[in-house]
Structure formats: structure tokens, C-alpha cells
Amino acid sequence: MNEIIKVKNLSKKIKKRTIINNVSFSIEKGDICGFIGPNGSGKTTIMRLLTNLITPTSGEIYLNNINVNKNRKKALQNIGAIVETPVFFPYFTGEKALLNLVMLTNLNSKDRKKQVKKVLKIVNLQDQSKYKISTYSLGMKQRLGIAQALLNNPKIILLDEPSNGLDPIGIIELRKLILKLNKENNITFFISSHLLDELQKICNKILIIKKGELIWNGKSKDLFNSHTNLEKVFVNLINS
């Protein structure tokens, strides 16, 4: 097994309230893993723990076999994430916003501009790169957020509710982009979403969380077959 994300006995308590309770799972390199659960089940907390925005009460997280709590900088250097809705200064152009952000990477000044042009092309925003972000649609802003996540050439991208607010065209564009990055760049995706039909279309692995505990951890093909859909399976598991 080629585990690129490994979570072991992870728990998080806030003011004596258990938010995440002894969660363990692993994701292999090249997986597209969907992460679902009811509101308040702990999905965003897991995302924030994976990116070290908050620290666990107990347990361990490994990214690329590196312990996040013991070596945060090294563990996160090949991770891209959109944990909350991407926010950009509206009067910057898309290119200007990324040029500011690419300065935070390890790239030298000569390569920064090349990298920005590269990621804008990947997300199909090269023709709008000189436009102010205030003129971007929500779908374009989401793709710009993914471009930001690509700046450091990540091996893993974490997306928390990436389809929120997108119209059908934006959802289709996002789906195609995720599949393209997974196939052509071998990027592993961990995606939290309420759009179960979208996850069913792209994910080969599914995690389901309920009240801070995993109630399903396995391959998509084992969760449903051609006669059922993810929505029905999800409702049955949550209500059981």
C-alpha cells in the first residue's frame, strides 16, 4: 500500500466536548476520496486538523509519511488546500493575486512568474488573468482558489465544500478539473461535499462521518452498485 494520508486514533475535544472521536483512516496515492456527513458531524474539523490549522487532542496525522504535529513545515510543503471559501482582494487581477501568493513558496524569483502562468493555464483562466477578481464568477473564483493550491506543486489537495454556490456549469467545470489533475498530475484529492451525486461520479473511496465517528471507510464500489446511489446509501447509514 502506498499511503499518502494516514490518520491514526485522532480525537479533538473543545471545552470537554468531543468533536472527533478516535478516527482512523488512510488514503492511497492517486485516490479521489469523498468525505461526507451531516452538518456538525466533524468534517471541517477533520480538514482543519489535516492542515494543522488546529491541533488534535490526541492521535497522529501523517502526510507523505511525515508526522504533521512533529514536522509541520515539511509535512505541509506538498499540500494544497481550500478549507474555506477562497478570499481574494477584489481589485487585484487574478495574475496579481497569485504573484503575491507565489512569493510564499520555495520558488526563486525567476520561476515564480512561470509557475503563475502555468497554474492559470491548468485551471483555464489564462485569458482572464488580467481581469479584476471583482468581475469573476463564483466558479472562476473557485478555479482561482485551486490555482492557488497548485502553486507549490502539491501531491495532495484538500477541498472543503468546493461546489458551494456553483451553478451547474461551474460544477461540471470543477469536476473536469479535479479529474484532469488526478489523471495527468497524479494528485490525490480529499473532498468534503454535500453534493453526493458529484462525489459518486469522481470518487474511488468514500468516508462517512457521524457525530465525530467514522461509520464508513472503504472503496466506492463496495458502498453502492448500479442499482443504488450514494444519496440512498448515505441516508440509510446516517439513520441506522
C-alpha positions in Angstrom: 0.0 0.0 0.0 1.2 3.5 -0.9 -0.5 5.6 1.8 -0.1 9.3 1.2 -2.5 10.3 4.1 -2.7 8.4 7.3 -4.8 9.3 10.3 -4.4 7.3 13.5 -6.7 7.4 16.5 -7.5 11.1 16.0 -9.5 12.9 18.6 -10.4 16.5 19.2 -12.1 18.0 22.3 -13.2 21.5 22.7 -14.3 22.6 26.2 -14.7 19.0 27.3 -17.0 18.3 24.2 -15.7 15.6 21.9 -15.8 16.8 18.3 -13.8 14.0 16.8 -13.6 10.6 18.5 -10.8 8.1 17.8 -10.9 8.4 14.0 -8.5 6.4 11.8 -8.2 6.1 8.0 -5.7 6.1 5.2 -5.8 7.3 1.6 -3.5 5.9 -1.0 -1.6 7.9 -3.6 -3.8 8.8 -6.6 -7.1 8.3 -4.7 -10.0 10.7 -5.0 -11.7 10.4 -1.6 -15.1 11.8 -0.8 -15.8 12.8 2.8 -19.4 13.2 3.7 -21.6 13.6 6.8 -24.4 15.6 8.2 -23.9 19.2 9.3 -21.9 19.4 12.5 -20.6 15.8 12.1 -16.9 17.0 12.2 -16.0 17.2 8.5 -14.5 20.7 8.6 -12.8 19.9 11.9 -11.0 17.0 10.2 -10.0 19.3 7.4 -8.6 21.8 9.8 -6.7 19.1 11.7 -5.2 17.8 8.4 -3.9 21.2 7.5 -2.7 21.9 11.1 -5.0 25.0 11.5 -5.9 23.3 14.8 -4.1 20.6 16.7 -5.6 17.3 17.9 -6.3 16.4 21.5 -4.7 13.0 20.7 -3.8 10.9 17.8 -1.4 11.3 14.8 -1.6 12.6 11.2 0.9 11.6 8.6 1.1 13.3 5.2 3.6 11.8 2.8 4.8 9.7 5.8 5.7 12.8 7.7 4.1 13.5 11.1 2.2 16.8 10.9 2.5 17.6 14.6 6.2 16.9 14.8 7.3 18.4 11.5 4.6 20.8 10.3 6.5 22.7 7.7 7.9 19.6 5.9 4.6 17.7 6.1 2.6 20.6 4.6 5.0 21.7 1.9 3.4 19.4 -0.7 -0.2 20.1 0.3 -2.7 22.4 -1.4 -5.9 23.2 0.4 -9.1 25.2 0.2 -10.6 24.7 3.6 -12.9 27.7 3.5 -14.2 29.8 0.6 -11.2 31.3 -1.1 -10.9 35.1 -0.5 -9.0 37.4 -2.8 -8.6 41.2 -2.9 -11.3 42.1 -5.4 -9.3 44.8 -7.1 -6.4 42.6 -7.9 -6.2 40.8 -11.1 -6.1 37.0 -11.0 -2.5 37.1 -12.0 -1.6 39.8 -9.4 -3.2 37.8 -6.6 -1.2 34.7 -7.5 2.0 36.6 -8.0 1.7 37.8 -4.4 0.9 34.3 -3.1 3.7 32.5 -5.0 6.2 34.5 -3.0 5.3 32.3 -0.1 6.6 29.2 -1.9 10.2 28.0 -2.2 10.4 29.0 -5.9 13.1 31.5 -6.8 12.0 34.9 -8.3 12.8 33.7 -11.9 10.4 30.7 -11.7 7.5 32.5 -9.9 6.0 34.1 -12.9 6.3 30.9 -14.9 4.5 29.0 -12.2 1.7 31.5 -12.1 1.2 31.3 -15.8 1.3 27.5 -15.6 -1.4 27.2 -12.9 -3.6 29.8 -14.6 -3.5 27.7 -17.8 -4.2 24.5 -15.9 -7.4 25.9 -14.4 -8.3 27.6 -17.8 -8.1 31.2 -16.5 -5.2 32.3 -18.7 -7.5 34.5 -20.8 -9.0 36.2 -17.7 -5.7 36.6 -15.8 -5.6 40.4 -16.4 -9.2 40.9 -15.3 -10.0 42.2 -11.8 -11.3 39.4 -9.5 -14.4 41.5 -8.8 -15.5 40.6 -12.3 -15.0 36.9 -11.8 -18.0 34.5 -11.4 -18.1 32.3 -8.3 -16.9 29.3 -10.5 -13.9 31.4 -11.7 -13.0 32.3 -8.1 -13.1 28.7 -7.1 -10.8 27.8 -10.0 -8.5 30.6 -9.0 -8.5 29.1 -5.5 -7.4 25.8 -7.0 -4.7 27.6 -9.0 -3.5 29.0 -5.6 -3.5 25.5 -4.2 -1.4 24.3 -7.2 1.4 27.0 -6.7 3.6 24.7 -4.7 3.2 21.7 -7.0 1.2 19.7 -4.4 0.9 15.9 -4.2 -2.4 16.3 -2.2 -5.2 18.8 -2.5 -7.8 19.1 0.3 -11.2 20.7 -0.7 -13.9 21.6 1.8 -17.3 22.0 0.1 -15.7 23.2 -3.2 -19.0 23.2 -5.1 -20.9 25.5 -2.7 -22.8 28.2 -4.6 -21.7 27.0 -8.0 -24.2 26.8 -10.9 -24.4 23.6 -12.9 -21.8 24.8 -15.4 -19.4 25.7 -12.6 -19.9 22.3 -11.0 -19.1 20.5 -14.3 -16.0 22.6 -14.9 -14.8 21.8 -11.3 -15.4 18.1 -11.8 -13.5 18.0 -15.1 -10.6 20.0 -13.4 -10.4 17.5 -10.5 -10.4 14.5 -12.8 -7.8 16.1 -15.1 -5.4 17.0 -12.2 -5.8 13.5 -10.8 -5.1 11.8 -14.1 -2.4 14.0 -15.5 -0.6 15.1 -12.4 -1.4 12.1 -10.1 -2.7 14.5 -7.4 -4.6 12.8 -4.6 -7.8 14.6 -3.6 -9.7 14.6 -0.3 -13.0 16.3 -0.9 -15.7 17.2 1.6 -19.1 17.9 -0.1 -22.8 17.8 0.3 -23.2 17.1 -3.4 -23.4 13.3 -3.2 -24.1 12.7 -6.9 -20.9 14.6 -7.8 -18.8 12.6 -5.4 -20.3 9.4 -6.8 -19.1 10.5 -10.3 -15.5 11.0 -9.3 -14.5 9.3 -6.1 -13.0 5.8 -5.8 -13.1 6.0 -2.0 -15.7 7.3 0.5 -15.5 8.2 4.2 -18.7 8.8 6.1 -18.7 10.6 9.5 -21.5 10.8 12.0 -21.2 12.6 15.4 -17.4 12.7 15.1 -17.0 9.0 14.4 -16.4 7.2 11.1 -19.3 4.9 10.1 -17.9 4.0 6.7 -14.4 3.8 5.4 -13.9 2.0 2.1 -14.0 1.8 -1.7 -16.9 3.4 -3.5 -17.6 0.2 -5.4 -18.2 -1.6 -2.1 -20.6 1.1 -0.9 -23.0 1.0 -3.7 -23.7 -0.7 -7.0 -25.5 0.2 -10.2 -28.9 -0.2 -8.6 -28.3 2.2 -5.7 -26.9 5.7 -5.4 -24.7 7.4 -2.8 -27.6 9.5 -1.5 -29.7 6.5 -0.6 -26.8 4.7 1.0 -25.8 7.8 2.9 -29.4 8.3 4.3 -29.6 4.6 5.3 -26.3 4.7 7.1 -26.9 8.0 8.9 -30.4 6.9 10.1 -29.2 3.4 11.2 
